[in-house]
Amino acid sequence: MASRKTRPVKRRTRTRSVARSRVPKHAHSWRHVVKAQLANFELVKAGSSLRLQIFSNEEKIGQLEVGRGSLYWYGRNRKSRERVDWSRFAEMMDELAYGK
């Protein structure tokens, strides 16, 4: 057999970066917190809904109740609610997002 000349394998050396203190991405407290409550696992029955309580800096700013036919918004500590059907909600979101 003929002998082959092998080349030495070049190894890459790692360069170490300067040590720096690592700050966690979420070192600060969350600005908004959402707590969910599901009344009925399947939203096919009347009266079943998903309730989302929205907090900002540990203060409740409102509650959103999502159902099959519409959604309801309760502002801060109000007892009355604002009903918004899905068609109107879509229009509101389009206007907000795209500036109709």
Secondary structure, DSSP 4 states (H G I P E B T S, - for coil): -PPPPPPPPP-PPPPPPPP-----TT-SPPSEEEEEEESSSSTTSTT--EEEEEEETTEEEEEEEE-SSEEEEEETT-SS-EEEEHHHHHHHHHHHHH--
